Amino acid sequence: MEPKKKNKPNSLVIILFALVVLMIIIYFILVMFFPTVFSNLNTGDLQPVPNK
């Protein structure tokens, strides 16, 4: 029996997944140290529609 080749993901997939995880970690670090930057962001709250 010959050894089976392991199904290894592409290196680009690994790099993209690592970047997404890194961006999430950086976001939480920024929120902890600079909360005022994110408190001014638009959260998409509901606003009344003016009557025409």
Secondary structure, DSSP 8 states (H G I E B T S, - for coil): ----------HHHHHHHHHHHHHHHHHHHHHHH-HHHHHTS-----------
